[in-house]
Amino acid sequence: MSKPNRKTNRLPPEDAFPVKQRKPVPHAFVLDALASLSPVTRPMFGCLAVYTGDKIVLILRDKPTQTADNGVWLATTKEHHRSLRQDFPNMRSISVLGEDVTGWQILPANAEDFEESALRACEFILAADPRIGKVPGARKRSGSHPKRTKVVKKQSG
């Protein structure tokens, strides 16, 4: 009597399907501090955007190039800069965004009070401080032309 032909499950070699390594979360302590809000993260500009509810509140950045802009980016508006600067003396504009002052401000990672400031910003977010966070606008269509609609002419007759 012959043995039944058994198929064995063989796994492919480990290097058969290379897995892209995920980047470590920059400044992960910030997400820990916001955990009670169940923040959602999304990649943005090679950084990590942090959302609570319908608002973007922060971007976490830790890149090996242009390190001056590494840290925690605050989503705010120009009208709140003065009052936020009282709470965050090292807060400044983000250089990679150009020379114009934008709503985004940074708590730089190379500041002596970086972790303390980042955690204070998290406390403000937890307290729903209106100075931090923006509801993103609707995404614009790619392309420079508005969508054209086709005009159908009625035929007479």
C-alpha positions as CSV (number, residue, x, y, z in Angstrom):
1,M,0.0,0.0,0.0
2,S,1.4,3.4,-0.9
3,K,1.4,6.4,1.3
4,P,-1.0,9.1,0.5
5,N,0.5,12.2,-1.1
6,R,0.6,14.8,1.6
7,K,1.1,18.4,0.7
8,T,3.2,20.3,3.2
9,N,2.7,23.9,3.9
10,R,6.0,25.6,3.2
11,L,6.5,29.2,4.0
12,P,8.4,31.3,1.5
13,P,11.9,32.5,2.5
14,E,11.9,35.6,4.8
15,D,13.4,37.8,2.1
16,A,10.9,36.7,-0.6
17,F,8.5,39.5,0.3
18,P,10.5,42.5,1.6
19,V,8.5,44.5,4.1
20,K,8.9,48.2,4.2
21,Q,9.9,49.2,7.6
22,R,7.7,51.8,9.2
23,K,9.3,55.0,10.4
24,P,9.2,55.4,14.2
25,V,6.6,57.9,15.4
26,P,8.4,61.2,16.0
27,H,7.9,62.6,19.6
28,A,5.6,59.7,20.5
29,F,5.1,61.1,24.0
30,V,2.8,63.6,22.5
31,L,0.4,60.9,21.3
32,D,0.5,59.3,24.7
33,A,-0.5,62.6,26.3
34,L,-3.4,62.9,23.9
35,A,-4.5,59.3,24.2
36,S,-7.8,60.1,26.0
37,L,-9.0,61.9,22.9
38,S,-8.2,58.9,20.6
39,P,-6.1,61.0,18.2
40,V,-5.9,59.9,14.6
41,T,-2.6,60.2,12.7
42,R,-1.9,60.5,9.0
43,P,1.3,61.0,7.1
44,M,1.7,64.6,5.8
45,F,4.7,66.1,4.1
46,G,6.9,63.3,5.4
47,C,5.7,64.1,8.9
48,L,2.9,62.8,11.1
49,A,-0.3,64.9,11.3
50,V,-2.4,64.5,14.5
51,Y,-6.2,65.0,14.4
52,T,-8.7,65.1,17.3
53,G,-12.2,64.9,16.2
54,D,-12.6,67.0,13.0
55,K,-9.5,69.2,13.7
56,I,-5.9,68.9,12.8
57,V,-4.1,70.0,15.9
58,L,-0.4,69.1,15.5
59,I,2.2,67.8,13.1
60,L,5.1,65.8,14.6
61,R,8.4,66.2,12.7
62,D,11.7,64.6,13.2
63,K,13.7,64.5,9.9
64,P,17.4,64.1,9.5
65,T,17.5,67.0,7.0
66,Q,16.5,70.6,7.8
67,T,16.5,69.8,11.5
68,A,15.8,73.4,12.5
69,D,12.1,72.7,11.8
70,N,11.9,69.4,13.8
71,G,9.6,69.4,16.7
72,V,5.8,69.9,17.2
73,W,4.0,72.1,14.8
74,L,0.9,73.8,16.2
75,A,-2.1,74.3,14.0
76,T,-3.2,77.8,14.9
77,T,-4.0,81.2,13.3
78,K,-2.0,84.4,13.2
79,E,-4.5,86.1,15.6
80,H,-3.4,83.6,18.3
81,H,0.4,83.9,17.9
82,R,0.8,86.7,20.5
83,S,-1.1,84.9,23.3
84,L,0.5,81.5,22.5
85,R,3.9,83.1,22.6
86,Q,3.2,84.0,26.2
87,D,2.7,80.3,27.0
88,F,5.5,79.1,24.7
89,P,8.4,81.6,24.6
90,N,10.4,79.5,22.1
91,M,7.5,79.1,19.6
92,R,8.3,80.5,16.2
93,S,7.4,80.4,12.5
94,I,8.4,77.4,10.5
95,S,11.2,78.1,8.1
96,V,10.4,75.4,5.5
97,L,7.0,77.1,4.9
98,G,8.7,80.2,3.6
99,E,9.3,83.7,4.9
100,D,5.7,84.7,5.3
101,V,4.2,84.1,8.7
102,T,1.6,81.3,8.5
103,G,-0.9,80.0,10.9
104,W,1.4,77.1,11.7
105,Q,3.9,77.6,14.4
106,I,6.6,75.3,15.8
107,L,7.8,74.2,19.2
108,P,11.3,73.4,18.2
109,A,12.8,70.1,19.3
110,N,16.2,71.8,20.0
111,A,14.7,74.2,22.5
112,E,15.6,73.5,26.2
113,D,11.9,73.4,27.2
114,F,10.8,71.3,24.2
115,E,9.1,68.4,26.1
116,E,7.6,70.7,28.7
117,S,6.2,72.9,26.0
118,A,4.9,70.0,23.9
119,L,3.1,68.5,26.9
120,R,1.7,72.0,27.8
121,A,0.3,72.2,24.2
122,C,-1.3,68.8,24.8
123,E,-2.9,70.1,28.0
124,F,-4.4,73.0,26.0
125,I,-5.7,70.5,23.3
126,L,-7.2,68.3,26.1
127,A,-8.9,71.4,27.5
128,A,-10.3,72.3,24.0
129,D,-8.3,75.6,23.9
130,P,-9.6,77.4,20.7
131,R,-6.1,78.7,19.9
132,I,-4.9,75.2,18.8
133,G,-6.5,73.3,16.0
134,K,-8.1,73.9,12.7
135,V,-10.8,72.2,10.7
136,P,-9.2,71.4,7.4
137,G,-10.8,72.9,4.3
138,A,-12.3,70.6,1.6
139,R,-9.6,69.2,-0.6
140,K,-9.2,70.9,-4.0
141,R,-9.3,68.9,-7.2
142,S,-5.9,68.3,-8.7
143,G,-5.3,70.3,-11.8
144,S,-5.5,74.0,-12.4
145,H,-8.8,74.1,-14.3
146,P,-12.2,74.0,-12.7
147,K,-14.3,71.0,-13.7
148,R,-16.2,71.7,-16.9
149,T,-19.7,70.4,-17.5
150,K,-20.8,69.2,-20.8
151,V,-23.5,71.4,-22.4
152,V,-26.1,69.4,-24.2
153,K,-28.0,71.3,-26.9
154,K,-31.6,70.5,-27.4
155,Q,-32.4,69.7,-31.0
156,S,-35.5,71.4,-32.4
157,G,-37.9,69.6,-34.5
